[in-house]
Amino acid sequence: MSEDVLVTLLRETLYLIIKVSAPMLIISLVVGLIISVLQTVTSIQEQTLSFVPKLLSIFLVIMFAGNWIITSISEYFEYLCENFSIFIR
């Protein structure tokens, strides 16, 4: 396997990981920020208060974007399997 092929494969894999995980990370960040602002405004200093809303929001993202996530990963896996002979040269 040449370095160019390896670097390209690594870049595509990392891009897929970022693309698939971004919706969950972004919604978790937004919900955490909103909960933190509400905690600051109401002077509630409970650390575990943001856990349940984050968990529910990630669950909702997986529920709505799960098909897209599975399709993206499956298409990439098919690409890897189809081009396996190119990668091992």
N, C-alpha and C positions, 0 to 999 in steps of 0.2 A: 504494500500500500504506500503510495507516494505521499509526501508531506502535503501537497496541494489538496489531494482528495481527503486526507485526514482533517486538515484545517477546515475545509468546506463542510465536511460531515459534522464536525464539532460545532461550527458556527450555526448550521441549520438546526441541530439538536438544541442548542442553547436558546435560539430564537423561538423554537416551538415551546420550550419550557416556559419562557417568559410570556409568550402569547397566551398560553393556556392558563397560567397561574395569575395573570394580571387582573382579570375581573374579580377574583376572590380577594386578592390583596388590596385592590383599590376600594372595594366596598367595605372591607374590614377597616381600612384606614379612615374612610369617611364616617362610618358609624362610630368608631372609637373617638374620633375628633368631636363629633356631635355630643356623645355621652360625656366626654371630658369637659366640654363647655357647659353642659347642663349641670355637671357636678360642681364646677367652679361657681356658677351663678347661684346654685342652691346651697352651697357650702357642705355638700355631702362628700365625705372623703372615704367612701367604701371602694376598695380596690377591685372587688369581684363584681361590681355592678355592671361593668362594660362587657363582661364575659358572655353573658347570655344573649344580648342583642347582636354581638359580633358573630356568635355561633349560629344564631337564627338567620342572619343576613348571608353568611357563607352558605348555609344550607339552601336558602332560596336561590342564590346564584348558581349553585350546582344543579338545583332542580330545573331552572330555566335554561341554563347554558350547558347542561350536561351532554346533550346530544351533539352540540357543536364541539365540545371538548373531546368526546369519544371519536367523532368523525375526524377531527384533526390528527389525533394520535394514530388512528387506524390508517389514514391515508399516508402518514409518514412511515408507519411500519410496512405498509405495502410497497412504498418506494424503496425502503431498505432491502426488502426481500427480492424485489425485481432486479435491483442493481447490485446484488451481493457479489456477483462474479467480477464486477468492476472494482469493488472495494478490496477484494483479496489479492488483486494483482500486485 
